Amino acid sequence: MATASASFKSREDHRKQLELEEARKAGLAPAEVDEDGKEINPHIPQYMSSAPWYLNAERPSLKHQRKWKSDPNYSKSWYDRGAKIYQADRYRKGACENCGAMTHDKKACMERPRKVGAKWTNMHIAPDEKIESFELDYDGKRDRWNGYDASTYSRVIEQYEARDEARRKYLKEEQLKKLEEKNNKKADEDGGSDEDDDDDYLKVDEAKVDESKQMDFAKVEKRVRTTGGGSTGTVRNLRIREDTAKYLLNLDVNSAYYDPKTRSMREDPLPDSDPNEKFYEGDNQNRLSGQALEFKQLNIHAWEAFDKGQDIHMQAAPSQAELLFKNYKVIKDKLKNNTKDTIMEKYGNAASEEALPRELLLGQSEREVEYDRAGRIIRGQETSLPRSKYEEDVYINNHTTVWGSWWRDHHWGYKCCKQTIRNSYCTGSAGIEAAEAATELLKANMARKEAAEDKPVQHEEKQLAAWGTEVPDDLVLDKKLLAEALKKEDERKKEERDERKRKYNVKWDDEVTVEDMEAYRMKKIHHDDPMKDFLH
């Protein structure tokens, strides 16, 4: 570590100084001590440990890093809790009307309100409290531990130690009682032998050993580096040394894989050995049993419930998910028991302890049955028709037969009224007659229609007039006017084919004569005419 002095050093001195600093950082050399006798941390950098030149520091010190200008008004003292300064004999003017103390008024009095205050009784005057005022700085006002006495915590430690001591004493007494009872039972059974007595004595002596000594079997001494050059401390190792490591159970290279980083071996290292003799079956055994399996089922239930539209999330609301899973299991068990009870009530339970009736066991009854020579039953036991799970002999809507008692043209119906509509009302024989009459009428109409369709209907061709009406028989066309109309029609079609011949000013006449209409019909192209291409 670099000192505060800035004197010149040779190369050899500088090398020795660096080696000394490295040794101090490694804990091999004692730390440097300042002028107050306090150790200086060797890991503090030089720019923090070296003092400024104007301080003229002769020895290494960290005083320049501390607050050396102390506030004279700042005090570390605290209030003297519960201190009293003076107790009067009589009530004084301006004192508390309730207790008689001068340091507070009746409104701020912390004593129980008296039925008659000290102002009027002049008795049991409370002493005056000690009032103090301190001028604290910024940190002192915000110091939550200011005025705390650390010695008061010793009472908490003593309380816990007493509880632990009483617990150890109770457990020791219970262990000794159990050993004595066990020894007495063995002595009564064996008749009492010297060797057994010696063994029992040794067991009792082992039980009397202090638990604190027995718990130190796994204590490991470990060096802990400190600023003072290092010291020793104890670190408790939780693994019992007698246990065989899991990677040493099976030394075969192709056996279960061991992960040294996580110290896990999921598969069983000895799958072929006797399960009663194995104490380790792989880490997967813990995942498939106990609370791990229950937690897995809880997650699966939460996922399935969320997929079905229920607002449940295992990570967001674990308590809600667990409560719903418990309710689900209760409802499932209840439904399962109800189903089981229903089946047992209907079909019986062959595994029950109830004895079967004597008639069923021996096949005997008091019913008289008469047989003929061929072994057929004549009288005494009527054959019963097997019943189905559906309702039988149920007549609805005034029907006297059931649905399905009549069949016709691939349709089921009622035999009583021969209707094929399931929810129809029964009409009886009158309905049957009406249905037959309707069928006969329908057949007659169909025959009449077929006979009418055989004769073709002759349609008269009618000539239409100019404006879509029927052409009268006495209509006479003027041949001269018809020829002019045909000529006009030819010119109009020429103009349609060649628009260049259309004049700019076109006179339009909306009066159509009979001859014009006849000329239009004669010049009109019929698309179904096979000679239409030869007209022009």
C-alpha positions as CSV (number, residue, x, y, z in Angstrom):
1,M,0.0,0.0,0.0
2,A,1.3,3.4,-0.8
3,T,2.0,5.6,2.2
4,A,1.4,9.3,2.4
5,S,5.0,10.3,2.2
6,A,6.1,11.3,-1.2
7,S,9.8,10.7,-0.6
8,F,11.9,9.2,-3.4
9,K,12.2,5.4,-3.5
10,S,14.6,3.2,-5.4
11,R,13.6,0.5,-7.7
12,E,14.2,-2.2,-5.2
13,D,12.2,-0.4,-2.5
14,H,9.4,0.1,-4.9
15,R,9.4,-3.6,-5.8
16,K,9.4,-4.6,-2.1
17,Q,6.5,-2.1,-1.5
18,L,4.4,-3.8,-4.3
19,E,5.1,-7.3,-2.9
20,L,4.1,-6.2,0.5
21,E,0.8,-4.8,-0.8
22,E,0.1,-8.0,-2.7
23,A,0.8,-10.0,0.4
24,R,-1.5,-7.8,2.4
25,K,-4.3,-8.2,-0.2
26,A,-3.8,-12.0,-0.1
27,G,-4.0,-12.1,3.7
28,L,-0.5,-13.4,4.1
29,A,0.8,-10.2,5.8
30,P,-0.8,-8.1,8.5
31,A,-2.7,-5.0,7.4
32,E,-1.2,-1.6,7.9
33,V,-2.2,0.3,11.0
34,D,-2.9,4.1,11.2
35,E,-2.0,6.5,13.9
36,D,-5.1,5.6,15.9
37,G,-4.2,1.9,15.9
38,K,-7.0,0.9,13.4
39,E,-6.3,-1.4,10.5
40,I,-6.4,0.0,7.0
41,N,-8.1,-2.2,4.4
42,P,-5.4,-3.1,1.8
43,H,-8.0,-3.1,-1.0
44,I,-8.6,0.7,-0.7
45,P,-7.1,2.3,-3.8
46,Q,-4.1,4.7,-3.6
47,Y,-6.0,7.8,-4.6
48,M,-8.2,7.3,-1.6
49,S,-5.6,6.3,0.9
50,S,-2.9,8.8,0.1
51,A,-3.4,12.2,1.9
52,P,-3.0,15.6,0.2
53,W,0.5,17.2,0.4
54,Y,-0.7,20.2,2.4
55,L,-1.7,18.0,5.4
56,N,1.9,17.0,5.9
57,A,0.9,13.5,7.0
58,E,3.9,11.6,8.4
59,R,2.1,8.3,9.0
60,P,-0.5,6.5,6.9
61,S,-4.0,7.4,7.9
62,L,-7.5,7.7,6.6
63,K,-8.4,10.7,8.8
64,H,-8.5,12.9,5.7
65,Q,-11.5,10.8,4.4
66,R,-13.5,11.2,7.6
67,K,-15.5,14.2,8.7
68,W,-13.1,16.0,11.0
69,K,-15.2,19.2,11.4
70,S,-17.7,18.0,14.0
71,D,-20.8,20.1,14.8
72,P,-20.4,21.4,18.4
73,N,-24.2,21.6,18.9
74,Y,-24.8,18.0,17.8
75,S,-25.4,15.6,20.7
76,K,-25.7,11.9,20.7
77,S,-27.6,11.8,23.9
78,W,-31.3,10.8,24.0
79,Y,-34.4,11.3,26.1
80,D,-34.3,9.9,29.6
81,R,-37.4,7.8,29.4
82,G,-39.7,7.8,32.5
83,A,-37.5,10.2,34.5
84,K,-39.2,12.3,37.2
85,I,-37.9,15.6,38.6
86,Y,-40.3,16.8,41.3
87,Q,-43.5,15.6,43.0
88,A,-45.7,18.2,44.7
89,D,-47.9,17.6,47.8
90,R,-50.7,20.0,46.7
91,Y,-52.3,21.1,43.5
92,R,-50.5,24.0,41.8
93,K,-52.2,26.6,39.6
94,G,-51.7,25.8,35.9
95,A,-51.1,22.1,36.5
96,C,-53.0,19.2,34.9
97,E,-56.5,19.0,36.3
98,N,-56.5,15.2,36.1
99,C,-53.1,14.1,37.6
100,G,-51.6,17.4,39.0
101,A,-48.3,17.5,37.0
102,M,-47.0,20.8,35.8
103,T,-45.4,19.5,32.6
104,H,-48.6,19.0,30.7
105,D,-52.3,19.9,30.6
106,K,-55.4,17.8,30.9
107,K,-55.7,17.3,27.2
108,A,-52.2,15.8,26.9
109,C,-52.4,13.7,30.1
110,M,-51.5,10.1,29.5
111,E,-52.9,8.9,32.9
112,R,-56.3,7.2,33.2
113,P,-59.0,9.8,33.6
114,R,-60.0,10.1,37.3
115,K,-63.5,10.2,38.5
116,V,-62.6,13.4,40.5
117,G,-59.4,15.1,39.3
118,A,-56.4,16.1,41.4
119,K,-57.5,19.8,41.1
120,W,-60.4,19.1,43.4
121,T,-59.1,16.3,45.6
122,N,-55.5,17.6,46.2
123,M,-54.5,13.9,46.5
124,H,-52.2,11.6,44.6
125,I,-50.4,14.4,42.8
126,A,-48.3,12.9,39.9
127,P,-44.7,13.9,39.7
128,D,-43.4,16.2,36.9
129,E,-41.7,14.6,33.9
130,K,-38.2,15.4,32.8
131,I,-38.4,17.5,29.6
132,E,-35.4,17.6,27.4
133,S,-34.6,19.2,24.0
134,F,-31.8,18.2,21.7
135,E,-30.4,20.0,18.6
136,L,-29.9,17.2,16.1
137,D,-28.4,17.5,12.6
138,Y,-29.9,16.2,9.4
139,D,-28.8,12.6,9.9
140,G,-29.6,12.6,13.6
141,K,-33.2,13.6,13.0
142,R,-33.6,10.7,10.6
143,D,-31.7,8.1,12.5
144,R,-34.3,5.4,13.4
145,W,-31.9,3.8,15.9
146,N,-30.9,6.9,17.7
147,G,-31.3,6.3,21.4
148,Y,-31.6,2.6,21.1
149,D,-29.8,0.6,23.8
150,A,-28.3,-2.6,22.3
151,S,-28.1,-4.2,25.8
152,T,-31.9,-4.5,25.8
153,Y,-31.7,-7.1,23.1
154,S,-30.0,-9.5,25.5
155,R,-33.4,-10.1,27.1
156,V,-34.7,-11.4,23.7
157,I,-31.7,-13.7,23.3
158,E,-32.1,-15.0,26.9
159,Q,-35.8,-15.7,26.2
160,Y,-35.1,-17.8,23.1
161,E,-32.2,-19.6,24.8
162,A,-34.4,-20.5,27.7
163,R,-37.1,-21.9,25.3
164,D,-34.5,-24.0,23.4
165,E,-33.0,-25.3,26.7
166,A,-36.5,-26.3,28.0
167,R,-37.2,-28.0,24.6
168,R,-33.9,-30.0,24.7
169,K,-34.6,-31.0,28.3
170,Y,-38.1,-32.2,27.5
171,L,-36.9,-34.2,24.5
172,K,-34.1,-35.8,26.5
173,E,-36.6,-36.8,29.2
174,E,-38.9,-38.3,26.6
175,Q,-36.1,-40.2,25.0
176,L,-34.9,-41.6,28.4
177,K,-38.5,-42.7,29.2
178,K,-38.9,-44.6,25.9
179,L,-35.5,-46.3,26.4
180,E,-36.4,-47.3,30.0
181,E,-39.8,-48.7,28.9
182,K,-38.1,-50.6,26.1
183,N,-35.4,-52.0,28.4
184,N,-38.1,-53.1,31.0
185,K,-40.1,-54.9,28.3
186,K,-37.0,-56.7,27.1
187,A,-36.0,-57.6,30.6
188,D,-39.4,-59.1,31.3
189,E,-39.3,-61.2,28.1
190,D,-35.7,-62.5,28.3
191,G,-35.7,-63.0,32.1
192,G,-32.8,-60.5,32.5
193,S,-29.2,-61.3,31.4
194,D,-26.0,-59.6,32.2
195,E,-25.1,-58.9,28.6
196,D,-28.5,-57.3,27.9
197,D,-28.1,-55.1,31.0
198,D,-24.7,-53.9,29.8
199,D,-26.1,-53.0,26.4
200,D,-29.0,-51.2,27.9
201,Y,-26.7,-49.3,30.1
202,L,-24.6,-48.2,27.2
203,K,-27.7,-47.1,25.2
204,V,-28.9,-45.0,28.2
205,D,-25.5,-43.5,28.5
206,E,-25.5,-42.6,24.8
207,A,-28.9,-40.9,25.2
208,K,-27.6,-38.9,28.0
209,V,-24.9,-37.3,25.9
210,D,-25.5,-33.6,25.2
211,E,-27.2,-32.9,21.9
212,S,-24.9,-30.0,21.2
213,K,-21.9,-32.4,21.1
214,Q,-23.8,-34.8,18.9
215,M,-24.6,-32.1,16.4
216,D,-20.9,-31.2,15.8
217,F,-20.2,-34.5,14.0
218,A,-20.3,-32.6,10.6
219,K,-18.4,-29.5,11.7
220,V,-15.6,-28.5,9.3
221,E,-12.9,-26.0,10.1
222,K,-12.3,-23.6,7.3
223,R,-9.9,-20.6,7.0
224,V,-11.7,-17.3,6.5
225,R,-9.5,-14.4,5.4
226,T,-9.8,-11.1,7.3
227,T,-8.1,-7.8,7.3
228,G,-6.0,-8.8,10.3
229,G,-4.2,-11.6,8.5
230,G,-6.9,-14.3,8.5
231,S,-8.6,-16.3,11.2
232,T,-10.5,-19.6,11.5
233,G,-14.3,-20.0,11.4
234,T,-16.7,-23.0,11.4
235,V,-18.8,-23.9,8.4
236,R,-21.4,-26.6,9.0
237,N,-21.6,-29.3,6.3
238,L,-25.1,-30.7,5.9
239,R,-24.1,-33.9,4.1
240,I,-23.5,-36.9,6.2
241,R,-20.1,-38.4,5.3
242,E,-21.2,-42.0,5.6
243,D,-23.6,-41.6,2.6
244,T,-22.3,-43.0,-0.7
245,A,-22.3,-40.4,-3.5
246,K,-24.9,-41.2,-6.2
247,Y,-22.3,-41.2,-8.9
248,L,-20.4,-44.0,-7.1
249,L,-23.4,-46.4,-6.9
250,N,-22.8,-47.7,-10.4
251,L,-19.4,-47.2,-12.0
252,D,-20.5,-48.4,-15.4
253,V,-20.0,-45.8,-18.1
254,N,-23.3,-46.6,-19.8
255,S,-25.4,-46.4,-16.6
256,A,-27.5,-43.4,-15.5
257,Y,-26.1,-40.0,-16.5
258,Y,-24.8,-37.8,-13.7
259,D,-24.8,-34.0,-14.2
260,P,-21.9,-32.6,-12.1
261,K,-23.2,-29.0,-12.5
262,T,-26.6,-29.6,-11.0
263,R,-25.5,-32.7,-9.1
264,S,-28.6,-34.6,-10.4
265,M,-29.0,-38.1,-11.6
266,R,-32.5,-38.5,-13.0
267,E,-32.5,-42.2,-13.8
268,D,-32.1,-45.1,-11.4
269,P,-28.4,-46.1,-11.3
270,L,-29.2,-49.7,-10.2
271,P,-32.5,-50.7,-12.0
272,D,-32.0,-54.4,-11.6
273,S,-31.3,-54.5,-7.9
274,D,-33.9,-55.4,-5.2
275,P,-36.1,-52.3,-4.6
276,N,-36.3,-53.2,-0.9
277,E,-32.6,-52.8,-0.5
278,K,-32.2,-49.5,-2.5
279,F,-32.2,-46.2,-0.7
280,Y,-31.8,-44.1,-3.9
281,E,-33.9,-44.7,-7.1
282,G,-33.0,-41.5,-9.0
283,D,-34.3,-38.0,-8.9
284,N,-37.3,-38.8,-11.1
285,Q,-38.7,-40.8,-8.2
286,N,-39.2,-37.5,-6.3
287,R,-40.9,-35.9,-9.3
288,L,-43.4,-38.8,-9.7
289,S,-44.5,-39.0,-6.0
290,G,-45.6,-36.8,-3.2
291,Q,-46.4,-33.2,-3.5
292,A,-44.6,-33.0,-6.9
293,L,-47.2,-35.2,-8.5
294,E,-50.0,-33.2,-6.8
295,F,-48.5,-29.9,-8.1
296,K,-48.3,-31.4,-11.6
297,Q,-52.0,-32.4,-11.5
298,L,-52.9,-28.9,-10.3
299,N,-51.1,-27.4,-13.3
300,I,-52.9,-29.7,-15.7
301,H,-56.3,-28.9,-14.2
302,A,-55.6,-25.1,-14.5
303,W,-54.6,-25.5,-18.2
304,E,-57.7,-27.5,-19.0
305,A,-60.0,-25.2,-17.1
306,F,-58.5,-22.2,-18.9
307,D,-58.9,-23.9,-22.3
308,K,-62.6,-24.4,-21.5
309,G,-63.2,-20.7,-20.9
310,Q,-62.7,-20.5,-17.1
311,D,-60.8,-17.5,-15.8
312,I,-58.0,-19.3,-13.9
313,H,-54.3,-18.9,-13.9
314,M,-51.8,-20.9,-11.8
315,Q,-49.1,-18.3,-11.6
316,A,-51.4,-15.2,-11.3
317,A,-53.8,-16.7,-8.7
318,P,-52.4,-19.9,-7.2
319,S,-54.7,-19.9,-4.2
320,Q,-57.8,-19.6,-6.4
321,A,-56.4,-22.4,-8.7
322,E,-55.8,-24.7,-5.7
323,L,-59.3,-24.0,-4.3
324,L,-61.0,-24.8,-7.6
325,F,-59.0,-28.0,-7.9
326,K,-60.1,-29.1,-4.4
327,N,-63.7,-28.4,-5.3
328,Y,-63.3,-30.3,-8.6
329,K,-62.0,-33.3,-6.8
330,V,-64.8,-33.2,-4.2
331,I,-67.5,-33.0,-7.0
332,K,-65.8,-35.7,-9.0
333,D,-65.7,-38.1,-6.0
334,K,-69.3,-37.3,-5.2
335,L,-70.4,-38.0,-8.8
336,K,-68.4,-41.2,-8.8
337,N,-70.0,-42.4,-5.6
338,N,-73.5,-41.5,-6.9
339,T,-72.9,-43.5,-10.1
340,K,-71.6,-46.4,-8.1
341,D,-74.5,-46.4,-5.7
342,T,-77.0,-46.2,-8.7
343,I,-75.4,-49.2,-10.4
344,M,-75.3,-51.2,-7.2
345,E,-78.9,-50.3,-6.4
346,K,-80.0,-51.4,-9.9
347,Y,-77.9,-54.5,-10.4
348,G,-76.8,-55.4,-6.9
349,N,-73.4,-56.1,-5.5
350,A,-72.0,-59.6,-5.9
351,A,-69.1,-58.8,-3.5
352,S,-71.4,-57.8,-0.6
353,E,-71.6,-59.8,2.5
354,E,-75.3,-60.2,2.3
355,A,-76.4,-63.8,2.1
356,L,-78.5,-64.9,-0.9
357,P,-82.0,-66.1,-0.2
358,R,-82.5,-69.9,0.3
359,E,-84.8,-70.2,-2.6
360,L,-82.2,-68.9,-5.0
361,L,-79.4,-71.1,-3.5
362,L,-81.4,-74.4,-3.6
363,G,-83.8,-73.5,-6.5
364,Q,-86.9,-74.3,-4.4
365,S,-90.2,-72.5,-4.3
366,E,-93.8,-73.1,-3.3
367,R,-95.2,-72.3,-6.8
368,E,-96.9,-75.2,-8.5
369,V,-96.0,-75.8,-12.1
370,E,-97.6,-78.5,-14.3
371,Y,-95.7,-80.1,-17.2
372,D,-96.8,-82.4,-20.0
373,R,-95.0,-85.6,-21.2
374,A,-92.8,-83.6,-23.6
375,G,-91.7,-81.3,-20.8
376,R,-93.7,-78.2,-21.9
377,I,-95.3,-76.0,-19.2
378,I,-99.1,-76.4,-19.2
379,R,-100.1,-74.3,-16.1
380,G,-98.5,-72.5,-13.3
381,Q,-95.7,-70.4,-14.9
382,E,-96.7,-67.9,-17.5
383,T,-94.1,-66.8,-19.9
384,S,-93.3,-63.1,-19.4
385,L,-92.4,-60.9,-22.3
386,P,-89.1,-59.2,-22.0
387,R,-89.3,-55.5,-21.2
388,S,-87.2,-52.9,-22.8
389,K,-85.8,-49.6,-21.4
390,Y,-88.3,-47.6,-23.4
391,E,-91.8,-46.8,-22.3
392,E,-94.4,-49.4,-23.4
393,D,-98.1,-49.3,-24.0
394,V,-98.3,-45.5,-23.9
395,Y,-101.3,-44.2,-25.9
396,I,-101.3,-40.5,-26.8
397,N,-103.8,-38.2,-28.6
398,N,-106.8,-40.6,-28.2
399,H,-105.0,-43.4,-30.1
400,T,-105.9,-47.0,-29.2
401,T,-102.6,-48.5,-30.6
402,V,-99.0,-47.5,-30.3
403,W,-96.9,-45.7,-32.8
404,G,-95.3,-48.2,-35.2
405,S,-98.2,-50.7,-35.2
406,W,-99.0,-50.0,-38.9
407,W,-96.7,-50.0,-41.9
408,R,-97.4,-48.9,-45.5
409,D,-95.3,-47.5,-48.3
410,H,-92.1,-47.4,-46.2
411,H,-93.8,-45.3,-43.5
412,W,-94.8,-46.2,-39.9
413,G,-98.1,-45.2,-38.4
414,Y,-101.0,-46.0,-36.1
415,K,-103.1,-49.0,-36.8
416,C,-106.3,-47.5,-35.3
417,C,-106.6,-44.6,-37.8
418,K,-103.8,-45.5,-40.3
419,Q,-102.1,-42.1,-40.0
420,T,-98.4,-41.7,-40.6
421,I,-97.9,-38.5,-38.7
422,R,-96.6,-39.1,-35.2
423,N,-98.3,-36.3,-33.3
424,S,-101.6,-36.5,-35.2
425,Y,-104.9,-36.9,-33.3
426,C,-106.8,-40.2,-33.8
427,T,-109.8,-40.0,-36.1
428,G,-110.9,-43.6,-35.9
429,S,-112.8,-45.4,-38.7
430,A,-114.2,-42.1,-40.0
431,G,-110.6,-40.9,-40.7
432,I,-109.8,-44.1,-42.5
433,E,-112.9,-43.7,-44.8
434,A,-112.0,-40.1,-45.4
435,A,-108.5,-41.0,-46.3
436,E,-109.6,-43.7,-48.7
437,A,-112.1,-41.3,-50.4
438,A,-109.4,-38.7,-50.8
439,T,-107.1,-41.3,-52.3
440,E,-109.7,-42.4,-54.8
441,L,-110.4,-38.7,-55.8
442,L,-106.7,-38.1,-56.3
443,K,-106.4,-41.1,-58.5
444,A,-109.4,-40.0,-60.6
445,N,-108.0,-36.5,-61.0
446,M,-104.6,-37.9,-62.1
447,A,-106.3,-40.2,-64.7
448,R,-108.3,-37.3,-66.1
449,K,-105.2,-35.2,-66.4
450,E,-103.3,-37.9,-68.2
451,A,-106.1,-38.4,-70.7
452,A,-106.2,-34.6,-71.3
453,E,-102.5,-34.5,-71.9
454,D,-102.7,-37.1,-74.7
455,K,-104.7,-34.8,-77.0
456,P,-102.6,-31.9,-78.4
457,V,-104.1,-28.5,-78.1
458,Q,-104.5,-26.6,-81.4
459,H,-103.5,-23.0,-81.1
460,E,-104.8,-20.5,-83.7
461,E,-102.2,-18.3,-85.3
462,K,-103.2,-14.7,-84.9
463,Q,-101.8,-11.8,-86.9
464,L,-100.8,-8.8,-84.8
465,A,-101.6,-5.3,-85.8
466,A,-99.2,-2.4,-86.0
467,W,-99.2,-1.7,-82.3
468,G,-99.4,-5.2,-80.9
469,T,-103.2,-5.7,-81.1
470,E,-104.9,-8.4,-83.1
471,V,-105.1,-7.8,-86.9
472,P,-108.7,-7.3,-87.9
473,D,-110.0,-9.5,-90.8
474,D,-111.1,-6.5,-92.9
475,L,-107.7,-4.8,-92.9
476,V,-106.6,-3.7,-96.4
477,L,-103.0,-2.5,-97.1
478,D,-102.2,0.0,-99.9
479,K,-99.6,-1.5,-102.2
480,K,-98.2,1.9,-103.3
481,L,-97.8,3.0,-99.7
482,L,-96.3,-0.4,-98.8
483,A,-93.7,-0.1,-101.6
484,E,-92.7,3.4,-100.3
485,A,-92.5,2.0,-96.8
486,L,-90.2,-0.8,-98.0
487,K,-88.0,1.7,-99.7
488,K,-87.7,3.9,-96.6
489,E,-86.8,0.8,-94.5
490,D,-84.0,-0.1,-96.9
491,E,-82.6,3.5,-96.6
492,R,-82.8,3.4,-92.8
493,K,-80.8,0.1,-92.6
494,K,-78.2,1.5,-95.0
495,E,-77.7,4.5,-92.6
496,E,-77.4,2.1,-89.7
497,R,-74.6,0.1,-91.5
498,D,-72.7,3.2,-92.6
499,E,-73.0,6.2,-90.2
500,R,-71.1,8.5,-92.6
501,K,-74.2,8.8,-94.8
502,R,-76.2,10.0,-91.9
503,K,-77.1,13.7,-92.3
504,Y,-76.5,16.3,-89.7
505,N,-80.1,17.5,-89.5
506,V,-82.4,14.5,-89.3
507,K,-86.1,15.0,-89.5
508,W,-87.9,12.5,-87.3
509,D,-91.5,11.5,-87.8
510,D,-93.1,9.5,-84.9
511,E,-96.3,8.7,-86.8
512,V,-96.2,5.0,-87.8
513,T,-98.7,3.8,-90.3
514,V,-99.9,0.2,-90.9
515,E,-97.8,0.0,-94.1
516,D,-94.6,1.1,-92.2
517,M,-95.2,-1.6,-89.6
518,E,-95.8,-4.2,-92.3
519,A,-92.5,-3.1,-94.1
520,Y,-90.6,-3.4,-90.8
521,R,-92.0,-6.9,-90.3
522,M,-91.0,-7.9,-93.8
523,K,-87.5,-6.6,-93.5
524,K,-86.9,-7.8,-90.0
525,I,-84.2,-10.5,-89.7
526,H,-85.5,-13.7,-88.1
527,H,-82.6,-15.4,-86.3
528,D,-84.1,-18.8,-86.6
529,D,-84.6,-18.4,-90.3
530,P,-82.2,-20.7,-92.2
531,M,-82.3,-18.3,-95.3
532,K,-81.6,-15.1,-93.3
533,D,-78.1,-14.8,-94.8
534,F,-79.5,-14.6,-98.4
535,L,-82.1,-11.8,-97.7
536,H,-79.7,-8.9,-98.5
